[in-house]
Amino acid sequence: NCLTSINHGAAGTIIHNPPPDPPDAGANAMKGDTAAFDPRTGRYYQSISPRGTSTTIAKLYSIVDPYSTTTWVDENIPVRHDVLALGVGYDSSNTRIILAGITDSGLWRKAGSTWSQINTGPYTGTDLNYGFFCWEGGDGPRVYAISDGANGGVWRSNDAGLTWTKIHNAKSSYDPYETIALDPVNTNYLYVSDNNNVYRISNAKTSTSVADSTVITMSPPNARSIAISPQGWLFVH
């Protein structure tokens, strides 16, 4: 189910408006793979798939007002596998961009209404493609990603996910949500958690390679999710 609230979850105001199940899910229980939110339009995005059949039937839906009973829109992902990394932003011409790391299918990019596969960058292997996107300013066009697998690492795109540069070797792992945080005060500072340590890349915006990145290790081991405040204060779980 998808639960939304307009008053911080107070009793009696939670609206039950789940996205539709994939049409051939059968008796399998549904799971939510990942979600994203468009700060410009308020549109909410949710990927779902049947639990126990992770390589089939997955869907990506969006809704313009998650606090109402308006209709969910099928974003028509072109492959059927789980969407385990998801990000929504805009390119330099203000076209909406969806980025999706899809199990065994790599990185897919939707510009407006058209999906295309990106063959160089994060999520381009045949792994589960756990990971996370972080958009500069919340919606791009500069976007960062952390991915898993043989081609995993930390990547930067200056053109809303069309082309990518690898800037660090830290990889995501199972359940790697909220593991990149961009400092809003100094946007050259990118913090990355690989579920073991937290790293700060202090030239994230300009680095041209892993070797060119200026990196320090900032935390004890076993760091998980991270977040950053508008003042640039870093929080580590």
C-alpha positions in Angstrom: 0.0 0.0 0.0 1.0 3.6 -0.4 0.1 5.8 2.6 0.1 9.6 2.5 -0.8 12.2 5.1 -1.4 16.0 5.0 -0.9 16.5 8.8 2.2 14.5 9.8 0.4 11.2 10.2 -2.2 12.2 12.7 -5.0 9.6 13.2 -7.8 9.6 10.7 -6.1 11.6 7.9 -4.0 8.9 6.2 -5.2 8.4 2.6 -5.0 5.0 1.2 -4.4 5.4 -2.6 -2.0 2.6 -3.7 -0.7 2.3 -7.2 -2.3 -0.5 -9.2 -0.7 -3.9 -9.1 1.0 -5.2 -12.2 -1.7 -7.0 -14.2 -0.1 -10.4 -14.0 1.1 -10.3 -10.4 -1.1 -13.2 -9.4 -1.1 -14.2 -5.8 2.3 -12.7 -5.0 2.4 -10.0 -2.4 3.6 -6.6 -3.8 6.7 -4.8 -2.6 7.8 -1.2 -3.1 11.2 -1.1 -4.6 12.1 2.6 -4.4 10.5 6.0 -4.7 11.3 9.6 -5.8 9.8 13.0 -5.6 9.8 15.8 -8.1 10.3 19.1 -6.1 9.1 21.3 -9.1 5.8 19.7 -9.7 5.1 17.7 -6.5 4.7 14.5 -8.6 5.5 11.3 -6.6 7.1 8.2 -8.3 6.9 4.7 -6.9 8.2 1.4 -8.4 6.6 -1.9 -7.4 7.1 -5.5 -8.1 5.9 -8.9 -6.8 7.8 -10.2 -3.9 9.7 -13.4 -4.7 9.7 -12.8 -8.4 12.2 -10.0 -8.6 13.0 -10.3 -12.3 9.5 -10.0 -13.7 6.5 -7.7 -13.9 8.0 -4.6 -12.1 6.3 -1.3 -12.8 7.0 2.4 -12.3 4.0 4.7 -11.5 3.7 8.4 -10.7 0.9 10.5 -9.3 0.6 14.3 -9.6 -0.9 14.7 -6.1 0.0 11.9 -3.6 -2.3 13.4 -1.0 -5.4 12.8 -3.1 -7.3 10.0 -4.9 -6.2 11.1 -8.3 -5.2 8.5 -10.9 -1.7 6.9 -11.0 0.2 7.2 -14.3 2.1 4.2 -15.7 5.6 5.5 -16.7 5.9 2.5 -19.0 9.4 1.3 -18.2 10.7 -0.6 -21.2 12.0 -3.6 -19.3 10.3 -5.7 -16.7 12.8 -6.0 -13.9 12.9 -4.3 -10.4 13.7 -0.6 -10.3 16.1 -0.4 -7.4 17.6 3.1 -8.0 15.4 6.0 -9.0 15.8 9.7 -9.5 13.8 12.5 -11.1 15.1 15.9 -12.2 15.5 18.2 -15.2 18.0 18.9 -17.9 19.2 22.3 -19.0 16.2 22.8 -21.2 13.8 22.0 -18.3 12.7 18.6 -19.7 11.8 16.2 -17.0 14.3 13.3 -16.7 13.7 10.0 -14.9 16.8 7.9 -14.1 16.3 4.2 -13.2 18.8 1.5 -12.3 16.9 -1.6 -13.2 17.9 -5.2 -12.1 19.9 -7.0 -14.8 19.0 -4.3 -17.3 21.3 -1.4 -16.5 20.6 2.3 -16.5 17.6 3.7 -18.3 16.8 7.4 -18.8 13.4 8.9 -19.7 13.5 12.4 -21.3 10.0 13.7 -21.5 8.1 10.7 -22.8 11.0 8.7 -24.4 13.1 6.0 -22.6 16.6 5.2 -23.7 19.3 2.9 -22.3 22.6 4.6 -21.1 25.4 2.2 -21.8 28.3 4.1 -20.1 28.0 5.1 -16.4 26.4 3.7 -13.3 24.2 0.6 -13.2 25.5 -0.6 -16.6 26.4 -4.1 -15.5 24.0 -7.1 -15.0 23.8 -6.8 -11.2 20.9 -6.0 -8.9 21.7 -2.3 -9.4 21.1 -1.1 -5.9 22.0 2.6 -5.6 21.0 6.1 -5.1 20.8 9.4 -7.2 21.4 12.9 -5.8 20.6 15.9 -7.9 22.3 19.2 -7.4 19.7 21.7 -6.2 17.3 18.9 -5.8 16.5 18.6 -9.5 19.6 19.0 -11.6 20.9 19.1 -14.3 24.0 18.0 -12.4 23.4 14.6 -10.8 25.4 12.1 -8.8 24.9 8.4 -8.4 26.3 5.5 -6.4 26.0 2.0 -7.9 26.9 -1.5 -7.1 28.5 -4.4 -9.0 31.5 -4.8 -11.2 31.1 -1.3 -12.6 30.0 0.2 -9.3 31.2 3.4 -7.9 30.4 7.1 -7.5 29.5 8.9 -10.8 28.7 12.4 -11.9 26.7 13.6 -14.8 26.6 17.3 -15.9 23.8 16.7 -18.4 21.0 15.0 -16.4 22.2 11.5 -16.8 23.1 11.4 -20.5 26.9 11.1 -20.0 28.8 10.2 -16.8 32.3 10.5 -15.2 33.4 8.1 -12.5 34.9 10.0 -9.5 35.2 7.4 -6.7 35.3 3.6 -6.2 32.9 3.4 -3.2 30.1 1.1 -4.1 26.5 0.7 -2.9 25.3 -2.5 -1.3 22.0 -4.0 -0.2 19.4 -1.4 0.9 21.7 1.6 0.1 19.2 4.4 0.3 20.2 8.0 1.2 23.9 7.3 0.8 24.9 10.4 -1.1 24.6 13.9 0.3 25.7 17.1 -1.5 26.6 20.1 0.6 24.2 22.9 -0.3 26.6 25.5 1.0 29.7 24.3 -0.9 28.4 22.1 -3.9 32.0 20.9 -4.5 31.6 18.8 -1.4 30.0 15.4 -2.0 29.6 13.0 1.0 29.3 9.3 0.2 28.5 6.3 2.4 29.4 2.8 1.2 27.9 1.1 4.3 31.3 1.0 5.9 32.8 4.4 5.8 31.8 8.0 4.9 34.0 9.8 2.3 34.1 13.4 1.4 35.0 14.3 -2.2 36.0 18.0 -2.0 36.2 18.5 -5.8 33.2 16.5 -6.8 31.9 19.1 -9.3 35.2 19.3 -11.2 36.9 15.9 -10.8 37.7 14.2 -14.1 38.4 10.7 -12.8 38.8 8.6 -9.7 42.5 9.5 -9.6 41.7 13.2 -9.9 39.3 13.2 -6.9 40.3 14.7 -3.6 38.9 12.3 -1.0 39.2 12.0 2.8 37.6 9.3 5.0 35.4 11.0 7.6 33.8 8.4 9.8 34.2 5.2 11.9 33.3 2.0 10.2 29.7 0.7 9.8 28.3 4.1 8.7 25.0 3.6 6.9 22.6 6.3 5.6 23.6 10.0 5.7 21.8 13.3 5.4 22.8 17.0 5.3 21.1 20.1 6.5 20.6 23.4 4.6 23.5 24.7 6.7 25.8 21.9 5.6 25.7 19.9 8.8 26.3 16.2 8.1 24.3 13.5 9.9 25.4 9.8 9.9 23.5 6.7 10.9 
